[in-house]
Amino acid sequence: MPDKFDAKTRSKIMSRIRSKDTSIEISFRKILWNAGMKGYRLHYHAPGNPDIAFVDKKIAIFIDGDFWHGYNWKKLGKVPPRKYWQKKISKNIERDKKYNALLKKEGWKVIRLWEHDLKKNSKRCASKIKYLFFTQ
């Protein structure tokens, strides 16, 4: 299926897709802050550059977009029709696994949150993080 946009228009569209400080990230950070989980760093320079890092507790949090990180894309039948996207998403999935392993090897706890979970109930996600890592 050919792209319905010319290369210049497609490039402009793609350049507007944010990889940092997305609206979902910002709203989730506000919830963490309001829940008393302060002292995190943004896009900390650890393997994979976690979106949120509690450096003192070695907790790395990634907020993964459903499309870009391939949330059940094969199981749900949402495989993109173009080989380009299939290859890109497959690489993202493999890269995520690699960084999870590297961080764990360095003693980090890795949490990956899906975009749809945060949209559905971000306060519940924050509560889980607080319960698992900040109540001991």
DSSP file (Angstrom, degrees, kcal/mol; ACC not computed):
  #  RESIDUE AA STRUCTURE BP1 BP2  ACC     N-H-->O    O-->H-N    N-H-->O    O-->H-N    TCO  KAPPA ALPHA  PHI   PSI    X-CA   Y-CA   Z-CA
    1    1 A M              0   0    0      0, 0.0     3,-0.1     0, 0.0     2,-0.0   0.000 360.0 360.0 360.0 119.9    0.0    0.0    0.0
    2    2 A P        -     0   0    0      0, 0.0     2,-0.1     0, 0.0    80,-0.0  -0.353 360.0 -97.7 -72.0 153.1    1.6    3.3   -1.1
    3    3 A D        -     0   0    0      1,-0.1     4,-0.1     2,-0.1     7,-0.0  -0.458  22.5-142.3 -68.0 139.3    1.8    6.2    1.4
    4    4 A K  S    S+     0   0    0     -2,-0.1     2,-0.3    -3,-0.1    -1,-0.1   0.528  82.6  65.0 -83.1  -3.2   -0.9    8.7    0.8
    5    5 A F  S    S-     0   0    0      2,-0.0    -2,-0.1     1,-0.0     2,-0.1  -0.873  86.6-115.0-115.7 151.2    1.5   11.5    1.6
    6    6 A D     >  -     0   0    0     -2,-0.3     4,-2.7     1,-0.1     5,-0.2  -0.337  41.0 -97.7 -74.7 168.3    4.5   12.7   -0.3
    7    7 A A  H  > S+     0   0    0      1,-0.2     4,-2.3     2,-0.2     5,-0.2   0.854 122.1  50.5 -59.0 -39.7    7.9   12.4    1.4
    8    8 A K  H  > S+     0   0    0      2,-0.2     4,-2.0     1,-0.2    -1,-0.2   0.920 113.3  44.7 -66.9 -44.2    8.0   16.0    2.6
    9    9 A T  H  > S+     0   0    0      2,-0.2     4,-2.4     1,-0.2    -2,-0.2   0.920 113.5  50.5 -65.9 -44.3    4.5   15.9    4.1
   10   10 A R  H  X S+     0   0    0     -4,-2.7     4,-2.8     1,-0.2     5,-0.2   0.911 109.4  51.8 -60.2 -42.5    5.2   12.5    5.8
   11   11 A S  H  X S+     0   0    0     -4,-2.3     4,-2.1    -5,-0.2    -1,-0.2   0.902 109.7  49.1 -61.1 -41.9    8.5   13.8    7.2
   12   12 A K  H  X S+     0   0    0     -4,-2.0     4,-0.7     2,-0.2    -1,-0.2   0.916 112.1  48.5 -63.9 -43.3    6.7   16.8    8.7
   13   13 A I  H >< S+     0   0    0     -4,-2.4     3,-1.0     1,-0.2     4,-0.2   0.940 113.2  46.8 -61.6 -47.8    4.0   14.6   10.2
   14   14 A M  H >< S+     0   0    0     -4,-2.8     3,-1.4     1,-0.2    -1,-0.2   0.832 104.4  61.0 -66.6 -32.5    6.6   12.2   11.7
   15   15 A S  H 3< S+     0   0    0     -4,-2.1    -1,-0.2     1,-0.3    -2,-0.2   0.716  98.0  60.0 -67.9 -18.9    8.7   15.1   13.1
   16   16 A R  T << S+     0   0    0     -3,-1.0     2,-0.6    -4,-0.7    -1,-0.3   0.508  78.9 101.6 -87.6  -4.6    5.7   16.2   15.3
   17   17 A I  S <  S-     0   0    0     -3,-1.4     2,-0.2    -4,-0.2     5,-0.0  -0.720  70.4-139.8 -82.5 120.8    5.6   12.8   17.1
   18   18 A R        -     0   0    0     -2,-0.6     3,-0.1     1,-0.1    -2,-0.1  -0.509  25.4-176.6 -84.5 146.6    7.2   13.4   20.5
   19   19 A S  S    S+     0   0    0     -2,-0.2     2,-0.3     1,-0.2     3,-0.2   0.562  74.6  43.2-111.5 -17.0    9.5   10.9   22.1
   20   20 A K  S    S+     0   0    0      1,-0.2    -1,-0.2    23,-0.0    31,-0.0  -0.940 113.9  13.0-127.6 151.0   10.0   12.8   25.4
   21   21 A D  S    S+     0   0    0     -2,-0.3    -1,-0.2     1,-0.1    -2,-0.0   0.881  76.9 175.1  54.7  44.2    7.5   14.7   27.6
   22   22 A T     >  -     0   0    0     -3,-0.2     4,-2.5     1,-0.1     5,-0.2  -0.322  46.7-104.7 -71.0 164.6    4.4   13.3   25.9
   23   23 A S  H  > S+     0   0    0      1,-0.2     4,-2.4     2,-0.2     5,-0.2   0.871 122.9  52.3 -61.5 -36.1    1.1   14.3   27.5
   24   24 A I  H  > S+     0   0    0      2,-0.2     4,-2.0     1,-0.2    -1,-0.2   0.889 110.1  48.7 -68.2 -38.0    0.8   10.8   29.0
   25   25 A E  H  > S+     0   0    0      2,-0.2     4,-2.6     1,-0.2    -2,-0.2   0.940 112.1  48.5 -64.1 -47.2    4.3   11.1   30.6
   26   26 A I  H  X S+     0   0    0     -4,-2.5     4,-1.9     1,-0.2    -2,-0.2   0.922 112.6  47.0 -62.0 -45.5    3.5   14.6   32.0
   27   27 A S  H  X S+     0   0    0     -4,-2.4     4,-1.7     1,-0.2    -1,-0.2   0.884 112.6  50.3 -66.5 -36.0    0.2   13.5   33.5
   28   28 A F  H  X S+     0   0    0     -4,-2.0     4,-2.5     2,-0.2    -2,-0.2   0.897 107.9  52.7 -68.9 -38.7    1.7   10.4   35.0
   29   29 A R  H  X S+     0   0    0     -4,-2.6     4,-2.6     1,-0.2    -1,-0.2   0.886 107.2  53.0 -62.9 -37.3    4.6   12.4   36.6
   30   30 A K  H  X S+     0   0    0     -4,-1.9     4,-2.7     2,-0.2    -1,-0.2   0.903 109.1  49.2 -62.8 -40.6    2.0   14.7   38.2
   31   31 A I  H  X S+     0   0    0     -4,-1.7     4,-1.6     2,-0.2    -2,-0.2   0.915 111.2  49.1 -65.9 -42.9    0.3   11.7   39.7
   32   32 A L  H  <>S+     0   0    0     -4,-2.5     5,-2.6     2,-0.2    -2,-0.2   0.935 112.7  48.4 -59.4 -46.0    3.6   10.3   41.0
   33   33 A W  H ><5S+     0   0    0     -4,-2.6     3,-1.6     1,-0.2    -2,-0.2   0.924 111.4  48.7 -60.8 -46.8    4.4   13.7   42.5
   34   34 A N  H 3<5S+     0   0    0     -4,-2.7    -1,-0.2     1,-0.3    -2,-0.2   0.764 106.6  57.7 -66.6 -24.6    0.9   14.1   44.1
   35   35 A A  T 3<5S-     0   0    0     -4,-1.6    -1,-0.3    -5,-0.2    -2,-0.2   0.396 123.5-105.6 -85.4   3.5    1.3   10.6   45.5
   36   36 A G  T < 5S+     0   0    0     -3,-1.6     2,-1.4     1,-0.2    -3,-0.2   0.562  79.4 133.6  87.4   8.5    4.4   11.7   47.3
   37   37 A M      < +     0   0    0     -5,-2.6     3,-0.2    -6,-0.2     2,-0.2  -0.689  32.2 151.9 -93.9  85.9    6.9    9.9   45.0
   38   38 A K        +     0   0    0     -2,-1.4    -5,-0.0     1,-0.2    -4,-0.0  -0.554  32.5  64.2-108.6 172.5    9.3   12.7   44.5
   39   39 A G        +     0   0    0      1,-0.3    16,-0.3    -2,-0.2    17,-0.3   0.663  66.3 141.6  88.7  17.5   13.0   12.8   43.7
   40   40 A Y        -     0   0    0     -3,-0.2     2,-0.3    14,-0.1    -1,-0.3  -0.519  42.8-136.0 -88.3 161.0   12.9   11.2   40.3
   41   41 A R  E     -A   53   0A   0     12,-3.1    12,-2.6    -2,-0.2     2,-0.4  -0.877  16.0-126.9-112.9 148.2   15.0   12.2   37.3
   42   42 A L  E    S-A   52   0A   0     -2,-0.3    10,-0.2     1,-0.2     9,-0.2  -0.818  83.0  -9.4 -99.1 133.8   13.7   12.5   33.8
   43   43 A H  S    S-     0   0    0      8,-1.3    -1,-0.2    -2,-0.4     8,-0.2   0.885  86.2-162.8  50.4  47.4   15.4   10.7   30.9
   44   44 A Y        -     0   0    0      6,-0.6     2,-2.4    -3,-0.4    -1,-0.1  -0.269  26.7-109.1 -61.8 143.6   18.2    9.6   33.1
   45   45 A H  S    S+     0   0    0      4,-0.2    -1,-0.1     3,-0.1     3,-0.0  -0.414  76.3 120.0 -81.6  68.1   21.4    8.4   31.3
   46   46 A A  S >  S-     0   0    0     -2,-2.4     3,-2.9     1,-0.1    57,-0.1  -0.760  82.5 -58.8-114.8 167.6   21.1    4.8   32.2
   47   47 A P  T 3  S+     0   0    0      0, 0.0    -1,-0.1     0, 0.0    56,-0.1  -0.248 130.4  11.2 -50.9 127.2   20.8    2.0   29.6
   48   48 A G  T 3  S-     0   0    0      1,-0.2    -3,-0.1     2,-0.1    51,-0.1   0.346 109.0-106.1  86.7  -6.6   17.7    2.7   27.5
   49   49 A N    <   -     0   0    0     -3,-2.9    -1,-0.2     1,-0.1    -4,-0.2   0.966  40.4-133.8  46.8  74.5   17.3    6.2   29.0
   50   50 A P        -     0   0    0      0, 0.0    -6,-0.6     0, 0.0    -7,-0.4  -0.183   4.9-130.2 -55.3 147.5   14.3    5.5   31.3
   51   51 A D  S    S+     0   0    0     10,-1.0    -8,-1.3     1,-0.3     2,-0.4   0.887  97.0  17.2 -65.6 -38.5   11.5    8.1   31.1
   52   52 A I  E    S-AB  42  61A   0      9,-2.2     9,-3.3   -10,-0.2     2,-0.4  -1.000  74.4-174.6-135.9 132.2   11.5    8.3   34.9
   53   53 A A  E     -AB  41  60A   0    -12,-2.6   -12,-3.1    -2,-0.4     2,-1.0  -0.987  21.7-159.9-134.0 127.2   14.3    7.1   37.1
   54   54 A F  E >>> - B   0  59A   0      5,-2.6     5,-1.9    -2,-0.4     4,-0.9  -0.835  22.1-174.5 -96.3  91.7   14.4    7.0   40.9
   55   55 A V  G >45S+     0   0    0     -2,-1.0     3,-0.7   -16,-0.3    -1,-0.2   0.881  75.4  54.2 -62.3 -43.9   18.2    6.8   41.0
   56   56 A D  G 345S+     0   0    0    -17,-0.3    -1,-0.2     1,-0.3   -16,-0.1   0.823 119.0  35.2 -63.0 -30.9   18.7    6.3   44.7
   57   57 A K  G <45S-     0   0    0     -3,-0.6    -1,-0.3     2,-0.1    -2,-0.2   0.451 108.1-125.6 -98.8  -3.0   16.3    3.3   44.6
   58   58 A K  T <<5 +     0   0    0     -4,-0.9    51,-3.1    -3,-0.7     2,-0.5   0.947  55.5 152.0  54.6  54.2   17.5    2.1   41.2
   59   59 A I  E   < -Bc  54 109A   0     -5,-1.9    -5,-2.6    49,-0.2     2,-0.5  -0.973  26.7-166.1-115.6 122.3   14.0    2.1   39.7
   60   60 A A  E     -Bc  53 110A   0     49,-3.1    51,-2.9    -2,-0.5     2,-0.5  -0.938   3.0-166.9-111.5 125.5   13.7    2.7   36.0
   61   61 A I  E     -Bc  52 111A   0     -9,-3.3    -9,-2.2    -2,-0.5   -10,-1.0  -0.949   2.5-170.7-116.9 127.6   10.3    3.4   34.6
   62   62 A F  E     - c   0 112A   0     49,-2.9    51,-3.2    -2,-0.5     2,-0.7  -0.945  12.6-152.6-114.4 136.4    9.5    3.3   30.9
   63   63 A I  E     - c   0 113A   0     -2,-0.4     2,-0.5    49,-0.2    51,-0.2  -0.926  21.5-161.5-109.0 108.3    6.2    4.5   29.4
   64   64 A D  E     - c   0 114A   0     49,-2.9    51,-2.3    -2,-0.7     2,-0.2  -0.785  14.6-131.0-100.8 126.9    5.7    2.6   26.2
   65   65 A G     >  -     0   0    0     -2,-0.5     4,-2.2    49,-0.2     6,-0.2  -0.525  20.2-129.1 -69.5 137.2    3.4    3.6   23.4
   66   66 A D  T  4>S+     0   0    0     -2,-0.2     5,-2.6     1,-0.2     4,-0.3   0.907 104.6  38.6 -56.7 -46.7    1.2    0.8   22.3
   67   67 A F  T >45S+     0   0    0      3,-0.2     3,-1.1     1,-0.2    -1,-0.2   0.965 117.4  46.8 -70.2 -52.3    1.9    1.2   18.6
   68   68 A W  T 345S+     0   0    0      1,-0.3    -2,-0.2     2,-0.1    -1,-0.2   0.785 119.4  39.1 -66.4 -29.0    5.6    2.0   18.8
   69   69 A H  T 3<5S-     0   0    0     -4,-2.2    -1,-0.3    23,-0.1    -2,-0.2   0.301 112.1-114.9-107.7   8.8    6.5   -0.8   21.2
   70   70 A G  T X 5 -     0   0    0     -3,-1.1     3,-1.1    -4,-0.3     2,-0.5   0.888  29.3-158.3  69.8  45.8    4.2   -3.4   19.7
   71   71 A Y  T 3 <S-     0   0    0     -5,-2.6    -1,-0.2     1,-0.3     5,-0.1  -0.423  74.7 -39.6 -60.2 111.0    1.7   -4.1   22.4
   72   72 A N  T 3> S+     0   0    0     -2,-0.5     4,-3.2     1,-0.1     6,-0.3   0.764  90.2 157.8  41.3  35.6    0.3   -7.5   21.5
   73   73 A W  T <4>S+     0   0    0     -3,-1.1     5,-1.9     1,-0.2     6,-0.3   0.837  70.9  38.7 -62.8 -34.6    0.5   -6.4   17.9
   74   74 A K  T >45S+     0   0    0     -4,-0.3     3,-0.8     3,-0.2    -1,-0.2   0.917 118.0  48.3 -79.6 -44.0    0.6   -9.9   16.5
   75   75 A K  T 345S+     0   0    0      1,-0.2    -2,-0.2     2,-0.1    -1,-0.1   0.884 115.3  44.5 -63.0 -40.2   -1.9  -11.4   19.0
   76   76 A L  T 3<5S-     0   0    0     -4,-3.2    -1,-0.2    -5,-0.1    -2,-0.2   0.504 112.4-118.3 -83.8  -3.9   -4.4   -8.6   18.5
   77   77 A G  T < 5S+     0   0    0     -3,-0.8    -3,-0.2    -5,-0.2    -4,-0.1   0.788  76.1 128.8  72.4  26.7   -4.0   -8.7   14.7
   78   78 A K      < +     0   0    0     -5,-1.9    -4,-0.2    -6,-0.3    -5,-0.1  -0.115  23.9 146.6-105.4  35.9   -2.8   -5.1   14.7
   79   79 A V        -     0   0    0     -6,-0.3     7,-0.1    -5,-0.2    -5,-0.0  -0.587  55.6-114.2 -71.9 124.8    0.3   -5.9   12.6
   80   80 A P        -     0   0    0      0, 0.0     6,-0.1     0, 0.0    -1,-0.1  -0.298  18.5-129.3 -59.9 145.2    1.0   -2.8   10.4
   81   81 A P  S    S+     0   0    0      0, 0.0     2,-0.4     0, 0.0    -2,-0.1   0.743  84.1  78.8 -71.0 -22.7    0.6   -3.6    6.7
   82   82 A R  S  > S-     0   0    0      1,-0.1     4,-1.8   -80,-0.0     3,-0.4  -0.715  75.0-138.4 -95.3 137.8    3.9   -2.2    5.6
   83   83 A K  H  > S+     0   0    0     -2,-0.4     4,-2.7     1,-0.2     5,-0.2   0.833 102.0  64.3 -57.5 -35.2    7.2   -4.1    6.1
   84   84 A Y  H  > S+     0   0    0      1,-0.2     4,-2.4     2,-0.2    -1,-0.2   0.937 106.2  41.7 -55.7 -49.2    8.9   -0.9    7.2
   85   85 A W  H  > S+     0   0    0     -3,-0.4     4,-2.8     2,-0.2     5,-0.3   0.881 112.4  53.9 -69.5 -37.9    6.7   -0.6   10.3
   86   86 A Q  H  X S+     0   0    0     -4,-1.8     4,-2.1     1,-0.2    -1,-0.2   0.923 112.2  44.9 -60.6 -43.7    6.9   -4.3   11.1
   87   87 A K  H  X S+     0   0    0     -4,-2.7     4,-2.2     2,-0.2    -2,-0.2   0.920 114.0  49.4 -65.8 -44.6   10.7   -4.1   11.0
   88   88 A K  H  X S+     0   0    0     -4,-2.4     4,-2.1    -5,-0.2    -2,-0.2   0.929 113.5  44.9 -62.3 -47.0   10.8   -0.9   13.1
   89   89 A I  H  X S+     0   0    0     -4,-2.8     4,-2.3     2,-0.2    -1,-0.2   0.891 111.3  53.5 -67.5 -39.1    8.5   -2.2   15.8
   90   90 A S  H  X S+     0   0    0     -4,-2.1     4,-2.2    -5,-0.3    -1,-0.2   0.905 109.3  49.3 -60.3 -41.3   10.3   -5.6   15.9
   91   91 A K  H  X S+     0   0    0     -4,-2.2     4,-2.7     2,-0.2    -2,-0.2   0.896 109.4  52.2 -64.1 -40.1   13.6   -3.7   16.5
   92   92 A N  H  X S+     0   0    0     -4,-2.1     4,-2.4     2,-0.2    -2,-0.2   0.913 109.4  49.5 -61.7 -42.7   11.9   -1.6   19.2
   93   93 A I  H  X S+     0   0    0     -4,-2.3     4,-2.0     2,-0.2    -2,-0.2   0.926 113.3  46.0 -63.2 -45.4   10.7   -4.8   21.0
   94   94 A E  H  X S+     0   0    0     -4,-2.2     4,-2.2     1,-0.2    -2,-0.2   0.897 112.0  51.3 -64.9 -40.5   14.2   -6.3   20.8
   95   95 A R  H  X S+     0   0    0     -4,-2.7     4,-2.5     2,-0.2     5,-0.2   0.902 107.6  53.2 -63.6 -40.7   15.9   -3.1   22.0
   96   96 A D  H  X S+     0   0    0     -4,-2.4     4,-2.3     1,-0.2    -1,-0.2   0.919 109.5  48.6 -60.0 -44.0   13.5   -2.9   25.0
   97   97 A K  H  X S+     0   0    0     -4,-2.0     4,-2.2     2,-0.2    -1,-0.2   0.904 110.6  51.7 -61.9 -41.7   14.4   -6.5   26.0
   98   98 A K  H  X S+     0   0    0     -4,-2.2     4,-2.3     1,-0.2    -2,-0.2   0.928 112.1  44.8 -62.1 -46.5   18.1   -5.7   25.7
   99   99 A Y  H  X S+     0   0    0     -4,-2.5     4,-2.7     2,-0.2     5,-0.2   0.854 109.5  55.8 -70.1 -33.7   17.9   -2.6   27.9
  100  100 A N  H  X S+     0   0    0     -4,-2.3     4,-2.5    -5,-0.2    -1,-0.2   0.949 110.9  45.3 -58.5 -47.7   15.7   -4.5   30.4
  101  101 A A  H  X S+     0   0    0     -4,-2.2     4,-2.2     2,-0.2    -2,-0.2   0.906 113.2  49.7 -64.0 -43.0   18.5   -7.1   30.7
  102  102 A L  H  X S+     0   0    0     -4,-2.3     4,-1.4     2,-0.2    -1,-0.2   0.931 112.8  46.5 -62.4 -45.7   21.2   -4.5   30.9
  103  103 A L  H  <>S+     0   0    0     -4,-2.7     5,-2.7     1,-0.2     3,-0.3   0.925 112.6  49.3 -63.4 -44.6   19.5   -2.5   33.6
  104  104 A K  H ><5S+     0   0    0     -4,-2.5     3,-1.5     1,-0.2    -1,-0.2   0.884 107.7  55.0 -62.6 -37.7   18.7   -5.6   35.7
  105  105 A K  H 3<5S+     0   0    0     -4,-2.2    -1,-0.2     1,-0.3    -2,-0.2   0.832 106.9  51.5 -62.7 -32.2   22.3   -6.7   35.4
  106  106 A E  T 3<5S-     0   0    0     -4,-1.4    -1,-0.3    -3,-0.3    -2,-0.2   0.355 128.1 -99.5 -87.1   5.5   23.3   -3.4   36.9
  107  107 A G  T < 5S+     0   0    0     -3,-1.5    -3,-0.2     1,-0.3     2,-0.2   0.601  75.6 140.8  91.5  12.0   20.9   -3.9   39.8
  108  108 A W      < -     0   0    0     -5,-2.7     2,-0.5    -6,-0.2    -1,-0.3  -0.582  50.1-132.8 -86.4 149.6   17.9   -1.7   38.6
  109  109 A K  E     -c   59   0A   0    -51,-3.1   -49,-3.1    -2,-0.2     2,-0.5  -0.903  27.6-150.5 -94.8 128.8   14.3   -2.6   38.9
  110  110 A V  E     -c   60   0A   0     -2,-0.5     2,-0.5   -51,-0.2   -49,-0.2  -0.883  16.1-176.5-110.1 129.6   12.6   -2.1   35.6
  111  111 A I  E     -c   61   0A   0    -51,-2.9   -49,-2.9    -2,-0.5     2,-0.6  -0.991   5.0-167.7-124.1 126.2    9.0   -1.2   35.2
  112  112 A R  E     -c   62   0A   0     -2,-0.5     2,-0.5   -51,-0.2   -49,-0.2  -0.964   7.0-166.0-114.7 120.2    7.4   -0.9   31.7
  113  113 A L  E     -c   63   0A   0    -51,-3.2   -49,-2.9    -2,-0.6     2,-0.3  -0.893  15.2-132.6-108.1 133.6    4.0    0.8   31.6
  114  114 A W  E  >  -c   64   0A   0     -2,-0.5     4,-2.1   -51,-0.2     3,-0.4  -0.616  15.3-126.2 -85.8 143.7    1.8    0.6   28.6
  115  115 A E  H  > S+     0   0    0    -51,-2.3     4,-2.3    -2,-0.3     5,-0.2   0.883 110.1  53.0 -51.5 -45.6    0.1    3.7   27.2
  116  116 A H  H  > S+     0   0    0      1,-0.2     4,-1.9     2,-0.2    -1,-0.2   0.845 107.4  51.8 -66.8 -32.2   -3.4    2.1   27.3
  117  117 A D  H  > S+     0   0    0     -3,-0.4     4,-2.8     2,-0.2    -1,-0.2   0.910 111.0  47.3 -67.9 -41.2   -3.0    1.1   31.0
  118  118 A L  H  X S+     0   0    0     -4,-2.1     4,-0.9     1,-0.2    -2,-0.2   0.884 112.7  48.8 -67.7 -37.4   -2.0    4.7   31.9
  119  119 A K  H  < S+     0   0    0     -4,-2.3    -1,-0.2    -5,-0.2    -2,-0.2   0.884 114.7  46.2 -67.4 -36.7   -4.9    6.1   29.9
  120  120 A K  H  < S-     0   0    0     -4,-1.9    -2,-0.2    -5,-0.2    -1,-0.2   0.931 140.7 -13.3 -72.8 -46.1   -7.3    3.7   31.6
  121  121 A N  H  X  +     0   0    0     -4,-2.8     4,-1.4    -5,-0.1     3,-0.2  -0.474  61.5 166.6-160.9  79.4   -6.1    4.1   35.2
  122  122 A S  H  X S+     0   0    0     -4,-0.9     4,-2.2     1,-0.2     5,-0.2   0.807  80.6  60.1 -69.6 -29.4   -2.9    5.9   35.8
  123  123 A K  H  > S+     0   0    0      1,-0.2     4,-2.3     2,-0.2    -1,-0.2   0.885 103.6  51.6 -65.9 -36.6   -3.5    6.4   39.5
  124  124 A R  H  > S+     0   0    0     -3,-0.2     4,-2.2     2,-0.2    -1,-0.2   0.904 108.5  51.2 -65.3 -40.9   -3.7    2.6   39.9
  125  125 A C  H  X S+     0   0    0     -4,-1.4     4,-2.0     1,-0.2    -2,-0.2   0.919 111.3  47.7 -61.4 -43.6   -0.3    2.3   38.1
  126  126 A A  H  X S+     0   0    0     -4,-2.2     4,-2.7     1,-0.2    -2,-0.2   0.890 109.3  53.8 -65.1 -39.3    1.2    4.8   40.5
  127  127 A S  H  X S+     0   0    0     -4,-2.3     4,-2.8     1,-0.2    -1,-0.2   0.900 107.3  51.1 -62.1 -40.8   -0.3    3.0   43.5
  128  128 A K  H  X S+     0   0    0     -4,-2.2     4,-2.9     2,-0.2     5,-0.2   0.921 111.0  48.0 -61.9 -44.0    1.3   -0.2   42.4
  129  129 A I  H  X S+     0   0    0     -4,-2.0     4,-2.3     2,-0.2     5,-0.5   0.935 113.4  47.5 -62.2 -46.0    4.7    1.4   42.0
  130  130 A K  H  X S+     0   0    0     -4,-2.7     4,-2.0     1,-0.2     5,-0.4   0.921 114.8  46.1 -61.8 -44.5    4.3    3.1   45.4
  131  131 A Y  H  X S+     0   0    0     -4,-2.8     4,-0.6    -5,-0.2    -2,-0.2   0.932 116.7  43.6 -64.2 -46.9    3.2   -0.2   47.1
  132  132 A L  H  < S+     0   0    0     -4,-2.9    -2,-0.2    -5,-0.2    -1,-0.2   0.859 131.7  15.1 -69.1 -36.6    6.0   -2.3   45.5
  133  133 A F  H  < S+     0   0    0     -4,-2.3    -3,-0.2    -5,-0.2    -2,-0.2   0.587 125.5  43.0-121.0 -13.2    8.9    0.0   45.9
  134  134 A F  H  < S+     0   0    0     -4,-2.0    -3,-0.2    -5,-0.5    -2,-0.1   0.403  96.4  68.5-121.0   4.8    8.2    2.7   48.4
  135  135 A T     <        0   0    0     -4,-0.6    -1,-0.1    -5,-0.4    -4,-0.1   0.489 360.0 360.0-101.3  -3.7    6.4    1.0   51.3
  136  136 A Q              0   0    0     -5,-0.0    -1,-0.2    -4,-0.0    -2,-0.1   0.480 360.0 360.0 -83.8 360.0    9.3   -1.0   52.6
